C-alpha cells in the first residue's frame, strides 16, 4: 500500500509539472547538437570568444539548471521508494521536513514559489514513522499548492510549513497563499479528503485522499485549517 501510494504521488508530480518537464524534453533533443555546432564554430574560427550567438556557456548553463531540477525530481520520486525508507524508525521531524523541502526547492522555484519552514530549534521532535510516508504527506500538499498557486496567477507565491510540539501531539500545519477552499466544500471542508473529490478541472481526487490514509495509518488526525486567506491543512500526530 505504501509503495502504491508513493507511485501515485510520483505520477501526480509529472502531471503537475508537465510544462516544466516538457521543456526539459525539448532541450534533450537539441542541446548536444547545439553544443557541437558552437564548438565547431570556435575551432574553425580559432576563438574562445565567439559572441552571444555561438557562446557554448549559454547551453552549459541551461544544462546545469535542467540537470539540477531532474536530480531533485529523481530524489523525490525514487529515493524514498527504497525498501529501507518504507520501514518505521525514530526520526526527528524537524530535520526530515527540512530535508524534504530542500529536495523540493528546484521544482518549486521553477513555478516561482517560495517556502518557509518554522519550528522551535530547541525542540527535537522525535517520532517513529517511515521516511516514505513523510514524503507522501508533504508531496501531496506541495503538489496541490503548486497547481493552485499557478492557476490563481499570484505574483508572490508562498508556502509555509509550521511544526509545533503540543502537550500530546505534534502539530504540523501547511499553508499556501493560493485560493481559498471552494464554496461548495466550506460547510463540510474535510470532504476534500474523500476519494474522488477534487477541485481541479482534470483532478483525480487521489492526492489528498492518499495524504489522509497515510496520516490515519499513524492514528493521526488531518483537517482543513481555518485561515482568513489562502488554504491550509492541520495534521496532529500523537506523541509516542
C-alpha positions in Angstrom: 0.0 0.0 0.0 2.9 2.4 0.8 4.6 1.7 -2.5 1.4 2.2 -4.5 0.7 5.4 -2.7 4.2 6.6 -3.4 4.0 5.7 -7.1 0.7 7.5 -7.3 2.3 10.6 -5.9 5.1 10.3 -8.5 2.5 10.3 -11.3 0.9 13.4 -9.8 4.3 15.2 -9.8 4.7 14.5 -13.5 1.2 15.8 -14.2 1.6 18.9 -12.1 4.9 19.9 -13.6 4.0 18.8 -17.1 5.1 22.0 -18.8 8.4 22.1 -16.9 9.3 18.6 -17.9 8.0 19.1 -21.5 10.5 22.0 -21.8 13.3 19.7 -20.5 12.3 17.1 -23.0 12.7 19.6 -25.9 16.1 20.6 -24.5 17.4 17.0 -24.6 16.5 16.7 -28.3 18.7 19.6 -29.3 21.3 20.6 -26.7 24.0 18.1 -27.8 23.6 19.3 -31.5 23.8 22.9 -30.4 26.9 22.3 -28.3 28.7 20.6 -31.3 27.7 23.5 -33.6 29.2 26.0 -31.2 32.4 24.0 -30.6 32.9 23.5 -34.4 32.5 27.3 -34.9 35.0 28.1 -32.2 37.5 25.6 -33.7 37.1 26.8 -37.3 37.5 30.5 -36.2 40.2 29.8 -33.7 38.5 31.8 -31.0 37.4 31.4 -27.4 35.2 34.5 -27.6 32.6 33.6 -30.3 30.0 36.1 -29.2 26.5 35.6 -27.9 25.1 33.5 -30.7 27.9 30.9 -30.6 28.6 31.1 -26.8 28.6 27.5 -25.5 28.2 28.6 -21.9 24.6 29.6 -22.7 23.8 25.9 -23.4 26.0 24.7 -20.5 24.1 27.0 -18.0 20.8 25.6 -19.2 22.1 22.1 -19.0 23.2 22.7 -15.4 19.8 24.1 -14.4 18.0 21.2 -16.1 20.2 18.6 -14.6 19.8 20.1 -11.1 16.0 20.1 -11.5 16.0 16.5 -12.8 18.2 15.4 -9.9 15.8 16.8 -7.4 12.9 15.2 -9.1 14.6 11.8 -9.1 15.4 12.2 -5.4 11.8 12.8 -4.7 10.4 10.1 -7.0 12.9 7.3 -6.4 14.8 7.9 -3.2 12.0 7.2 -0.8 10.7 4.2 -2.7 13.7 2.3 -1.4 12.9 -0.6 0.9 14.7 0.8 3.8 12.7 4.1 3.7 9.4 2.1 4.0 10.4 0.9 7.4 9.3 2.8 10.5 12.1 4.2 12.6 12.5 7.1 15.0 13.4 10.3 13.2 13.5 14.0 14.1 10.5 15.5 12.3 12.1 19.0 12.0 15.2 17.6 10.3 13.2 15.4 7.9 10.8 18.2 6.9 13.7 20.5 6.3 15.4 17.9 4.1 12.2 17.2 2.1 11.7 20.9 1.4 15.3 21.2 0.3 14.6 18.3 -2.2 11.6 20.3 -3.5 13.3 23.6 -3.8 14.2 23.4 -7.5 10.7 22.2 -8.5 9.1 25.0 -6.5 11.5 27.5 -7.9 10.5 26.5 -11.4 7.0 27.8 -10.6 8.3 30.9 -8.7 7.1 29.5 -5.4 9.0 30.4 -2.2 8.7 28.5 1.0 9.4 29.0 4.7 9.6 26.4 7.5 9.2 27.2 11.2 9.9 25.1 14.3 11.4 25.7 17.7 15.1 25.0 17.2 15.4 23.9 20.9 13.0 21.0 20.3 14.0 17.7 18.7 10.5 16.3 17.7 11.3 12.6 17.8 8.7 10.4 16.1 8.5 6.9 14.7 7.5 7.0 11.1 8.8 5.8 7.7 10.5 8.5 5.6 8.5 7.4 2.6 5.3 8.3 4.5 6.6 11.7 5.4 7.3 12.3 1.7 3.7 11.2 0.8 2.3 13.7 3.3 4.4 16.6 2.1 4.4 15.7 -1.6 0.6 15.8 -2.0 0.2 19.1 -0.2 3.0 20.7 -2.2 1.6 19.3 -5.5 -1.8 20.8 -4.7 -0.2 24.1 -3.7 1.9 24.3 -6.9 -1.2 23.6 -9.0 -3.5 26.2 -7.4 -0.8 28.9 -6.9 -0.2 28.8 -10.6 -3.8 28.9 -11.5 -4.6 32.0 -9.4 -1.7 33.9 -11.0 -0.4 35.1 -7.7 2.8 37.1 -8.2 4.0 36.2 -4.7 3.5 32.5 -4.3 4.2 31.3 -0.8 4.1 28.0 1.2 4.5 28.0 4.9 5.3 24.8 6.9 5.0 25.1 10.7 5.8 22.3 13.2 4.8 22.7 16.9 5.2 20.5 19.9 2.0 20.5 21.9 1.1 18.6 25.1 0.0 15.3 23.5 0.6 15.9 19.8 3.0 17.2 17.2 1.1 19.8 15.2 2.1 20.1 11.5 0.4 23.0 9.7 0.9 23.5 6.0 -0.4 26.6 4.2 -0.2 28.4 0.9 -1.5 31.8 -0.2 -3.4 30.5 -3.1 -7.2 30.4 -3.5 -9.4 29.6 -0.5 -11.4 26.4 -0.3 -14.3 26.3 -2.8 -17.6 27.5 -1.5 -19.3 24.1 -2.1 -16.9 22.5 0.4 -17.0 25.1 3.2 -19.9 23.6 5.1 -18.1 20.2 5.3 -14.4 21.1 4.4 -12.9 17.7 5.3 -14.9 16.2 2.4 -12.0 17.2 0.2 -10.0 14.2 1.7 -12.6 11.7 0.3 -11.5 9.6 -2.6 -12.6 11.0 -6.0 -13.2 14.5 -4.7 -11.2 17.2 -6.4 -11.3 21.0 -7.1 -9.1 20.6 -10.1 -10.6 20.6 -13.6 -8.7 17.4 -14.5 -8.2 16.2 -11.0 -8.5 12.6 -9.9 -9.2 13.1 -6.2 -6.4 10.8 -5.2 -3.7 13.1 -3.7 -5.4 14.4 -0.6 -7.0 11.0 0.0 -3.6 9.4 0.0 -2.4 12.0 2.5 -5.3 11.3 4.8 -4.8 7.5 4.5 -1.1 8.0 5.4 -1.8 10.2 8.4 -4.5 7.8 9.7 -2.1 4.9 9.4 -0.3 6.5 12.4 -3.6 7.2 14.2 -3.2 10.9 13.4 -5.8 13.5 12.6 -6.0 15.6 9.4 -8.3 18.5 8.7 -8.7 21.7 6.8 -7.4 24.6 8.9 -9.3 27.8 9.3 -7.4 30.7 7.7 -8.5 34.2 6.7 -6.7 33.8 3.4 -5.3 31.0 1.3 -5.6 27.3 2.1 -4.1 25.2 4.8 -4.1 21.8 6.4 -3.6 20.8 10.0 -2.1 17.4 10.9 -1.9 16.1 14.5 0.4 13.2 15.3 0.2 11.8 18.7 3.4 11.7 20.6 4.6 8.1 21.1 
